[in-house]
């Protein structure tokens, strides 16, 4: 083993001027916002491994196949919004997509009666796309779906599909999904600062109270509640109203454990009714 004197010869000390304090602070902030962690590099490795990128904030078009044509729906939205001045814009995945509405209209509608009863006096644009994740919504917002719109309300219900990994996209963590949803809210505010954003908590999934999705959704919704409060958004959590007292999810509310039935959509409609003025 080399002596201390030999070590000094092999690895001479090099004096460098310290970073200004402001630069140090900026570096730390960047690492935190990028989702990095401040930890020592493995001395056995020549370089420290970079943290995985948060793909939930990286805009991408269609990722998954579904019962509809994703690209055709995107085109239909661009056509529908040209001569349509919506007062409410609904943004989300299949839970929003297959609720109802005529702008654009889809042949599969799971809650048309609840939709009509709630929105009959409003002009509503449905920007729900089945199987969408946060990254898909970000892409759509960057490709004209919301351009030029100044609705009174924007209802955002997205994130549940980020909890499912496929060959096309990995599963995201609750903090990653929350960051994706925050990016969506910011894009909406940039495009329409006066619109009131109603942020929905992610709906519970799975019939049983101990379903593996439940703790992840609980963690995500806690982050969303904090974010909504900090940004003065309206936050609606339907979990207690959708679940049975024992925590189970009735097939009368969600027959497949994910998508609301007409009765489930009626619960969502009633919650929205209290904030749509």
C-alpha positions as CSV (number, residue, x, y, z in Angstrom):
1,X,0.0,0.0,0.0
2,X,1.5,3.4,-1.0
3,X,2.6,5.7,1.8
4,X,1.1,9.2,2.4
5,X,4.1,10.8,0.8
6,X,3.8,8.5,-2.2
7,X,0.1,9.3,-2.5
8,X,0.9,13.0,-2.6
9,X,3.3,12.3,-5.5
10,X,0.8,10.1,-7.4
11,X,-2.2,12.4,-6.7
12,X,-0.9,15.9,-6.2
13,X,-3.4,18.4,-4.7
14,X,-4.7,20.9,-7.1
15,X,-6.1,24.1,-5.7
16,X,-9.1,25.5,-7.5
17,X,-11.1,28.7,-6.8
18,X,-14.5,27.8,-5.2
19,X,-17.8,28.1,-7.1
20,X,-19.6,31.3,-6.3
21,X,-22.4,30.6,-3.8
22,X,-25.1,31.6,-6.4
23,X,-23.8,29.0,-8.9
24,X,-23.8,26.3,-6.2
25,X,-27.4,27.1,-5.4
26,X,-28.5,27.0,-9.0
27,X,-26.8,23.6,-9.5
28,X,-28.6,22.1,-6.5
29,X,-31.9,23.5,-7.7
30,X,-31.4,22.1,-11.2
31,X,-30.6,18.6,-9.7
32,X,-33.8,18.7,-7.6
33,X,-36.1,19.8,-10.4
34,X,-34.6,17.3,-12.8
35,X,-35.4,14.5,-10.4
36,X,-31.7,13.8,-9.7
37,X,-30.3,12.8,-6.3
38,X,-27.3,14.3,-4.5
39,X,-25.2,11.2,-3.7
40,X,-21.5,10.4,-4.0
41,X,-20.4,8.6,-7.1
42,X,-19.2,5.0,-6.8
43,X,-15.4,5.2,-6.6
44,X,-15.2,1.9,-8.5
45,X,-17.0,3.5,-11.4
46,X,-15.3,6.0,-13.7
47,X,-18.5,8.0,-14.0
48,X,-21.7,8.2,-11.9
49,X,-24.8,6.7,-13.5
50,X,-27.3,9.3,-14.7
51,X,-30.8,9.2,-13.2
52,X,-33.5,7.9,-15.6
53,X,-35.2,10.6,-17.5
54,X,-38.8,11.4,-16.6
55,X,-40.6,10.5,-19.8
56,X,-43.9,11.7,-18.3
57,X,-42.9,15.3,-19.2
58,X,-41.5,14.5,-22.7
59,X,-44.2,15.2,-25.3
60,X,-44.9,12.2,-27.6
61,X,-47.8,11.3,-30.0
62,X,-49.7,8.1,-29.9
63,X,-48.2,5.2,-27.9
64,X,-50.8,2.6,-27.6
65,X,-53.5,1.0,-29.8
66,X,-57.1,1.3,-28.7
67,X,-60.6,0.8,-30.0
68,X,-60.4,4.1,-32.0
69,X,-58.0,5.8,-34.4
70,X,-55.8,8.2,-32.3
71,X,-54.6,10.2,-35.3
72,X,-58.0,10.6,-36.8
73,X,-59.4,11.9,-33.5
74,X,-56.6,14.4,-33.3
75,X,-57.6,15.6,-36.8
76,X,-61.2,15.7,-35.8
77,X,-60.4,17.9,-32.8
78,X,-58.6,20.4,-35.0
79,X,-61.6,20.6,-37.2
80,X,-64.1,20.8,-34.4
81,X,-62.4,23.6,-32.6
82,X,-62.2,25.9,-35.7
83,X,-65.8,27.1,-35.5
84,X,-66.4,26.2,-31.9
85,X,-65.9,28.5,-29.0
86,X,-66.0,26.1,-26.0
87,X,-66.8,27.4,-22.5
88,X,-65.4,24.2,-21.0
89,X,-62.6,22.0,-22.3
90,X,-62.2,18.5,-20.9
91,X,-58.7,17.1,-21.1
92,X,-57.8,13.5,-20.3
93,X,-57.6,9.8,-21.3
94,X,-60.4,7.2,-22.0
95,X,-62.2,8.1,-18.8
96,X,-62.9,11.6,-20.3
97,X,-63.0,10.4,-24.0
98,X,-65.8,7.9,-23.5
99,X,-67.9,10.0,-21.2
100,X,-69.9,11.7,-24.0
101,X,-70.2,14.9,-26.1
102,X,-70.5,15.8,-29.7
103,X,-67.3,17.9,-30.2
104,X,-65.9,15.6,-31.4
105,X,-68.4,12.8,-31.2
106,X,-67.4,9.2,-30.6
107,X,-69.7,6.2,-31.2
108,X,-68.6,4.8,-27.8
109,X,-70.2,6.8,-24.9
110,X,-70.4,5.3,-21.4
111,X,-72.1,8.2,-19.7
112,X,-74.2,10.2,-22.2
113,X,-77.1,10.9,-19.9
114,X,-74.8,12.3,-17.1
115,X,-73.0,14.3,-19.8
116,X,-76.2,15.8,-21.2
117,X,-77.7,16.6,-17.8
118,X,-74.5,18.4,-16.7
119,X,-73.4,20.1,-19.9
120,X,-76.7,20.8,-21.8
121,X,-76.3,24.6,-21.2
122,X,-72.6,24.7,-21.9
123,X,-70.4,24.5,-25.0
124,X,-67.9,21.7,-24.2
125,X,-64.9,20.4,-26.2
126,X,-63.9,16.8,-25.3
127,X,-60.1,16.4,-25.5
128,X,-60.1,13.0,-23.9
129,X,-58.0,10.3,-25.8
130,X,-58.2,6.7,-24.8
131,X,-54.9,5.2,-23.4
132,X,-53.3,8.7,-23.2
133,X,-50.6,9.4,-20.7
134,X,-49.3,12.8,-19.6
135,X,-46.7,12.8,-22.4
136,X,-49.4,12.3,-25.0
137,X,-51.5,15.2,-23.7
138,X,-48.4,17.5,-23.7
139,X,-47.8,16.5,-27.4
140,X,-51.4,17.4,-28.3
141,X,-51.2,20.7,-26.5
142,X,-48.1,21.5,-28.5
143,X,-49.9,20.5,-31.8
144,X,-52.7,23.0,-31.9
145,X,-55.5,21.2,-30.0
146,X,-55.8,24.1,-27.5
147,X,-54.4,26.9,-29.6
148,X,-56.7,30.0,-29.7
149,X,-59.1,28.6,-27.1
150,X,-60.1,30.8,-24.1
151,X,-62.6,28.6,-22.2
152,X,-63.9,29.6,-18.8
153,X,-63.0,26.2,-17.4
154,X,-60.5,23.5,-18.2
155,X,-61.1,20.1,-16.5
156,X,-58.0,17.9,-16.3
157,X,-58.2,14.2,-15.5
158,X,-55.0,12.4,-16.5
159,X,-52.3,10.2,-15.1
160,X,-53.8,6.8,-14.4
161,X,-52.3,5.2,-17.6
162,X,-48.8,6.4,-16.5
163,X,-49.1,3.8,-13.7
164,X,-49.1,1.0,-16.3
165,X,-45.9,0.1,-18.1
166,X,-45.9,-1.4,-21.6
167,X,-43.3,-2.1,-24.4
168,X,-44.0,1.5,-25.5
169,X,-43.6,3.4,-22.2
170,X,-42.4,2.4,-18.8
171,X,-44.5,2.8,-15.6
172,X,-44.0,6.2,-13.9
173,X,-43.6,7.0,-10.2
174,X,-46.2,9.3,-8.5
175,X,-43.7,12.2,-8.4
176,X,-43.0,11.7,-12.1
177,X,-46.7,11.7,-13.0
178,X,-47.3,14.8,-10.8
179,X,-44.5,16.6,-12.7
180,X,-46.2,15.6,-16.0
181,X,-49.6,16.9,-14.8
182,X,-48.0,20.1,-13.6
183,X,-46.5,20.6,-17.0
184,X,-49.9,20.2,-18.6
185,X,-51.4,22.8,-16.2
186,X,-48.6,25.2,-17.0
187,X,-49.2,24.9,-20.7
188,X,-52.9,25.6,-20.3
189,X,-52.1,28.7,-18.2
190,X,-49.6,29.9,-20.8
191,X,-52.2,29.5,-23.6
192,X,-55.2,30.8,-21.6
193,X,-54.2,32.6,-18.4
194,X,-57.8,33.5,-17.4
195,X,-59.2,29.9,-17.7
196,X,-60.0,28.3,-14.4
197,X,-58.4,24.9,-14.1
198,X,-60.2,22.1,-12.3
199,X,-57.7,19.4,-11.5
200,X,-59.2,16.0,-10.8
201,X,-57.6,13.5,-8.5
202,X,-56.8,10.2,-10.2
203,X,-59.8,7.9,-9.8
204,X,-59.4,4.7,-7.7
205,X,-58.7,1.5,-9.6
206,X,-59.3,-2.1,-9.0
207,X,-62.2,-3.8,-7.2
208,X,-60.5,-4.6,-4.0
209,X,-59.2,-2.1,-1.4
210,X,-55.8,-3.8,-1.4
211,X,-55.4,-3.5,-5.2
212,X,-51.7,-2.6,-6.0
213,X,-52.7,0.5,-7.8
214,X,-54.4,2.0,-4.7
215,X,-51.3,3.1,-2.7
216,X,-49.7,4.6,-5.8
217,X,-52.8,6.6,-6.6
218,X,-53.1,7.8,-3.0
219,X,-49.5,9.0,-3.2
220,X,-50.0,10.7,-6.5
221,X,-53.2,12.4,-5.3
222,X,-51.5,13.8,-2.2
223,X,-48.9,15.4,-4.5
224,X,-51.6,16.8,-6.8
225,X,-53.5,18.2,-3.8
226,X,-50.4,20.1,-2.7
227,X,-49.7,21.3,-6.2
228,X,-53.2,22.5,-6.8
229,X,-53.2,24.5,-3.5
230,X,-49.9,26.1,-4.3
231,X,-51.2,27.1,-7.8
232,X,-54.7,28.1,-6.6
233,X,-56.3,25.5,-8.8
234,X,-59.6,23.8,-7.9
235,X,-58.9,20.2,-6.8
236,X,-61.6,17.6,-6.8
237,X,-61.1,14.1,-5.3
238,X,-64.0,11.8,-5.9
239,X,-62.4,8.8,-4.2
240,X,-64.6,8.8,-1.1
241,X,-67.7,9.1,-3.3
242,X,-66.7,6.4,-5.7
243,X,-65.7,3.8,-3.1
244,X,-67.7,1.6,-0.8
245,X,-67.2,2.0,3.0
246,X,-64.9,-1.0,3.0
247,X,-62.7,0.6,0.2
248,X,-64.0,-1.7,-2.5
249,X,-65.1,-0.4,-5.9
250,X,-68.5,-1.5,-7.0
251,X,-69.2,-2.8,-10.5
252,X,-72.2,-0.4,-10.5
253,X,-69.7,2.5,-10.4
254,X,-66.9,1.0,-12.5
255,X,-67.8,-2.3,-14.2
256,X,-64.2,-2.9,-15.3
257,X,-62.4,-1.5,-12.3
258,X,-61.2,1.6,-14.2
259,X,-63.9,3.2,-16.3
260,X,-67.0,4.7,-14.8
261,X,-70.5,3.5,-15.7
262,X,-73.4,5.8,-16.2
263,X,-73.8,5.8,-12.4
264,X,-70.1,6.6,-11.9
265,X,-70.2,9.4,-14.4
266,X,-73.2,10.8,-12.6
267,X,-71.1,11.1,-9.4
268,X,-68.4,13.0,-11.4
269,X,-71.0,15.2,-12.9
270,X,-72.5,16.1,-9.6
271,X,-69.0,17.1,-8.2
272,X,-68.4,19.3,-11.2
273,X,-71.8,20.9,-10.9
274,X,-70.8,22.4,-7.6
275,X,-67.9,24.4,-9.2
276,X,-69.2,25.2,-12.7
277,X,-70.9,28.6,-12.2
